[in-house]
Amino acid sequence: MTEPLIRPVCPEDAAALGALGRQTFLDTFVEDFGIPYPEADLAPFLAASFSPGAIAAKLEEPRAAWWVAERNGDLLAFANAGPNTLPHPEARAEHMELRRLYVGKAAQGLGLGTQLLAVALDWMEVHTAGPLWIGVWSGNLRAQKLYAAHGFEKAGEYQYPVGSWRDDEFILRRG
C-alpha cells in the first residue's frame, strides 16, 4: 500500500472533500460523541457546510488554504486555515485560524492529523504576525490534547451553531 500524500486542495476535489467532511462530521460528532442534533438542524448544516457547491465556494475564499491527505486518489483527511472568525475580544481577522482538521474514520491512527496540523501551522505562521486561533468542541479531549502539544492554550469559550443547536466550544490561542 502506498504512503498517503499531503497536498494542497484543487477545485476538482470539491465533491470528494465535501463527502469526506460530511461523513467525518457524522462519524465524530453524531456517532462517536453522541451529540443528539435534531434532524431539522443537522440536515441544513451539513448541506451548507459540505455540499460540493459550498465547498467549491469555500475553496475560493481569499487568504485561506486547504490541504488533503490522499492515497491512491482517495481523500483520507483534510485541514483548512484562513482569516480568524472566532469571537474573542483579542482576535482579529488578520490573525489566522485553523478552521477544520478532519481525519476520516478509516485513516485514524496513521498520524495524518498531526501531519496536516504541522502543514497548516507552518502556513498560518507565514501568513500572520498575530496569534494563531482554533475553535474546538469542549468534549473533544483528543483534539484538545493534540493542540496543547503544539502550544495552544484555552483563551475563551463560545457556542458554535449547528442550525438552532449550539455546541459548547473552546477558543484556543497560540502566540
N, C-alpha and C positions, 0 to 999 in steps of 0.2 A: 504494500500500500504506500502511496506517495505521501510525503510530508505536506501538511497544509501550507498554503501560500497566503501571506498577508499582502494586500494590495489596495490602492485607492479604488473606490467605487466608480463605476462608469454608468452612464444613463441606461444602458441595456440591462443593468442589474435591478432596476426598479421593481419589477414584478416579483422576482425571487427574494429580494430584500424585504419587500412587504410581507410576503408569505412567511419568511423566517421570523420577522418581527412579531407578526400576529401570533404564530404558534408558540414562540418563546414567551410572549406575554401571558398567554393562556396557561402554558405548562408551569411557568414560575408562579404567577400571582393567583391564578384560579386553582390549579391542581395542587402544586406544592405547598403554597401558603394558605390556601383555602379561603381567600377573600371572597365573600358572597356578593359579588357585584350583581345588582339587578340587571336582567337582560335588557331592559329599556335603557339602561345607562351604558352597558358593555358594548352592545352591537354598534351604536353610533360612534363610540370612542374608537373601536377597532377599525371601522371604516375610515374615520377621519385621520387616524394615525398610520394605518398600514395598507390602505388601498394602493394599487400601482400609481394612480394619479396623484395621491397625496405624497407618496414617496418621491415621485418624479419632481413635484413642485419643491419638496424639501431639498432635493439634490441641487437645485438652482440657487439656493439661498447664498447671498454674498457673505464672505468671511467665515463660511462653515466648511467642514471637511468630514468625509466619511471613509471608512476602511472596512474591508471584509476579510475574513479568513475563508479560503475555499480549498477544496480538494477535489480533483477530477471534475471541475466545473460545478460542484455542489457547494452552496454557501453554508458555512457552519456557524459563523459568528460575525458580529459587526460592532463597530463603535462609531459614534457621531459626536463631534465637538463644534462649538460655534460661539457667537456672542452670548454673553450671560443673559439669562432671562429669570434668574431666581430672585424672589422678593426678599432681599436682605438690605438693610439701610446702607451698608458699605459696598454693596455690589454695584457695578457699573456695566453698561452694555459693551464698553470697550474691553472689559475683562473676558476671559474665556471660561466656558462651562463644558464639562463632559455631560452630554445630554442623554446618551444611551450607550450602554455596554451590554450587549445581549449575546449569550452563548447558547446555541441550540442544545437540547437535552442530549442528543447523541454525541455531541462534541465536548461535553463537560468532562473535566479531568485531564484534558490534553494541554492545559496551560495557555489556551488561546485567549482567554480573558486577560491574563497578565500580559501577554504579548501585545494585544490590541491596546491595553491601557498604556503601556510604555510608548507605543507609537503616538497615541493621542496626546499624552502628556508632553512628549517632545515637541509636537506640532503646536500645542497650546502655549508652551513657554516661548516659542519663537514669535507667536502672534499676539502677545500682550505684554505690557510692562507691569500689569497688576496681578493680583492673586488669581488662582485657579479655583473654580467652583464645581461642586457636584451636588445634585439632589438625589437622595437615596431613601427608599421606603424604610420606615422606622423598624420594621420587623425583619429586614434583610441583613442579618448579622454577618453572614458570609461576605457580602459585598462591603459592609462597613469595615470588616477586618482587613480586606484587601486594600481599601482606600487608606486606612490608617497606616498600613505598612508602607504606603507611598507618601506619607507626610500630611495627610488630610486630617483636620480636626473639626469637630462639630462646632458650628458657628450660629446655628439657629434652627428653627422649625417652620414648617408651613404645611398647607393642605393642597395636595395635587388632585385636580378634578378628573374623575372618570365619569362623565355625564354629571348627574347631580350628586353622585357618591364622592366622598372626599377621603383620600388616603393621607394618613399622617406621615409626613416626610421629614427627614433631617437635611439641613443645609450644611455641607462640608466645605471647608476652605483650606487651601494651602498657599502660604506666602502672605 
